[in-house]
Amino acid sequence: MLTDPGTTRRVRGLRQQSEKSVAISRAQCLRGVFAALVAWFSLASILGCDVQRRKSDAELGLTAQQAAGRRIYEDRCARCHEPYSTKDKKGPGLEGLFKRQYLAVSGLPANDERVLDIVSHGRKDMPGYSQVLTPPQMADLLAYLHSL
């Protein structure tokens, strides 16, 4: 039992300092959590404008060949090309690719021959896939590109 008044005062002082320190730590933690939430919601609202739920092959009305081409597209092309938008990523968006008279970047006619040439041999920043995709896979991919 502490009976010395000096010791009692020191213990009370230490207890008060500890309580203040805990309160300050809680406040700083809450401020950090709040700032993180604000940042997350801000980012989500900015990016949320373009984020859409991925539609199923059935919702898009894809044939079996187009669905197979879609899987190839998602594996090989989607990181650089938007399928359902004309917005560019690293490469041009491909929405309506065959509905245009000319290809966006090269100005070449938008037809099967030109698109297959680009997919096969690549372009400046795009790799060619002639050594990666088989002819049936190229046909599947082309069928999917026609659905965009």
C-alpha positions as CSV (number, residue, x, y, z in Angstrom):
1,M,0.0,0.0,0.0
2,L,1.3,3.4,-1.0
3,T,1.1,5.9,1.8
4,D,3.9,8.3,0.7
5,P,2.1,11.5,-0.7
6,G,4.9,12.0,-3.2
7,T,4.7,8.5,-4.6
8,T,0.9,8.7,-4.8
9,R,1.2,12.0,-6.8
10,R,3.7,10.4,-9.1
11,V,1.5,7.4,-9.7
12,R,-1.5,9.6,-10.4
13,G,0.5,11.7,-12.8
14,L,1.8,8.6,-14.6
15,R,-1.7,7.2,-14.8
16,Q,-3.0,10.5,-16.2
17,Q,-0.2,10.7,-18.8
18,S,-1.0,7.1,-19.8
19,E,-4.7,7.9,-20.2
20,K,-3.9,11.0,-22.3
21,S,-1.4,8.9,-24.4
22,V,-4.1,6.2,-25.0
23,A,-6.7,8.9,-25.9
24,I,-4.2,10.6,-28.4
25,S,-3.4,7.2,-29.9
26,R,-7.1,6.4,-30.4
27,A,-7.7,9.7,-32.0
28,Q,-4.8,9.3,-34.3
29,C,-5.9,5.8,-35.2
30,L,-9.4,7.0,-35.9
31,R,-8.1,9.9,-38.1
32,G,-6.0,7.4,-40.1
33,V,-9.0,5.1,-40.6
34,F,-11.2,8.0,-41.6
35,A,-8.6,9.2,-44.1
36,A,-8.2,5.8,-45.5
37,L,-12.0,5.4,-45.9
38,V,-12.2,8.8,-47.6
39,A,-9.4,7.9,-50.0
40,W,-11.0,4.6,-50.8
41,F,-14.4,6.0,-51.5
42,S,-12.9,8.8,-53.6
43,L,-11.0,6.3,-55.6
44,A,-14.0,4.1,-55.9
45,S,-16.2,7.0,-57.1
46,I,-13.6,8.0,-59.7
47,L,-13.1,4.5,-61.0
48,G,-16.6,3.5,-60.5
49,C,-17.8,5.4,-63.5
50,D,-16.2,3.0,-65.9
51,V,-16.5,-0.2,-63.9
52,Q,-19.2,-2.5,-65.3
53,R,-20.3,-6.0,-64.3
54,R,-18.9,-8.5,-66.7
55,K,-21.7,-9.9,-68.8
56,S,-21.9,-13.6,-69.5
57,D,-21.5,-15.0,-73.0
58,A,-25.3,-15.8,-73.0
59,E,-26.1,-12.2,-72.1
60,L,-24.0,-11.0,-75.0
61,G,-25.6,-13.5,-77.3
62,L,-22.3,-15.1,-78.2
63,T,-22.0,-18.3,-80.2
64,A,-19.7,-21.1,-79.0
65,Q,-17.0,-19.8,-81.4
66,Q,-17.4,-16.2,-80.3
67,A,-17.3,-17.4,-76.6
68,A,-14.0,-19.3,-77.3
69,G,-12.7,-16.1,-79.0
70,R,-13.7,-14.1,-76.0
71,R,-11.6,-16.3,-73.7
72,I,-8.6,-15.8,-76.0
73,Y,-9.3,-12.0,-76.1
74,E,-9.4,-11.8,-72.3
75,D,-6.2,-13.8,-72.0
76,R,-4.2,-12.0,-74.7
77,C,-5.8,-8.7,-75.6
78,A,-7.8,-7.2,-72.8
79,R,-4.9,-5.9,-70.9
80,C,-4.3,-3.4,-73.7
81,H,-7.6,-3.1,-75.5
82,E,-11.1,-2.3,-74.1
83,P,-13.6,-4.6,-75.8
84,Y,-16.8,-2.7,-75.2
85,S,-15.5,0.9,-75.4
86,T,-13.8,3.1,-77.9
87,K,-11.6,4.4,-75.1
88,D,-7.9,3.6,-75.4
89,K,-5.9,1.7,-72.9
90,K,-2.4,1.0,-74.1
91,G,-4.0,0.2,-77.5
92,P,-7.2,1.4,-79.1
93,G,-10.6,0.4,-77.8
94,L,-12.2,-2.1,-80.1
95,E,-15.9,-1.5,-79.7
96,G,-17.5,-1.5,-83.1
97,L,-14.2,-2.6,-84.7
98,F,-15.8,-4.0,-87.9
99,K,-18.6,-1.4,-88.0
100,R,-16.0,1.3,-88.9
101,Q,-14.7,1.6,-92.4
102,Y,-11.1,2.1,-91.3
103,L,-9.0,0.9,-88.3
104,A,-8.4,3.7,-85.8
105,V,-4.6,3.7,-85.5
106,S,-3.4,2.5,-88.9
107,G,-6.2,3.8,-91.1
108,L,-6.2,0.5,-93.0
109,P,-9.6,-1.0,-94.0
110,A,-11.4,-2.6,-91.2
111,N,-11.7,-6.1,-92.6
112,D,-10.8,-9.7,-91.7
113,E,-7.6,-9.7,-93.7
114,R,-6.2,-6.5,-92.1
115,V,-7.2,-7.4,-88.6
116,L,-5.8,-10.9,-88.9
117,D,-2.6,-9.4,-90.2
118,I,-2.3,-7.1,-87.2
119,V,-3.1,-9.9,-84.8
120,S,-0.6,-12.3,-86.5
121,H,2.3,-9.9,-87.0
122,G,1.7,-7.2,-84.4
123,R,2.4,-3.5,-84.6
124,K,4.8,-1.0,-83.0
125,D,3.8,-1.7,-79.3
126,M,1.7,-4.9,-80.0
127,P,3.2,-8.3,-80.1
128,G,2.3,-10.7,-83.0
129,Y,0.5,-13.9,-82.1
130,S,1.1,-16.1,-85.2
131,Q,3.5,-18.2,-83.2
132,V,1.2,-18.4,-80.2
133,L,-2.4,-18.9,-81.5
134,T,-3.4,-21.7,-83.9
135,P,-5.5,-20.9,-87.0
136,P,-8.7,-22.2,-85.3
137,Q,-7.9,-19.9,-82.3
138,M,-7.4,-17.0,-84.7
139,A,-10.7,-17.7,-86.3
140,D,-12.4,-17.8,-82.8
141,L,-10.8,-14.5,-81.9
142,L,-11.9,-12.9,-85.2
143,A,-15.5,-14.2,-84.6
144,Y,-15.5,-12.5,-81.2
145,L,-14.1,-9.3,-82.6
146,H,-17.0,-9.2,-85.0
147,S,-19.4,-9.3,-82.0
148,L,-17.9,-6.1,-80.5
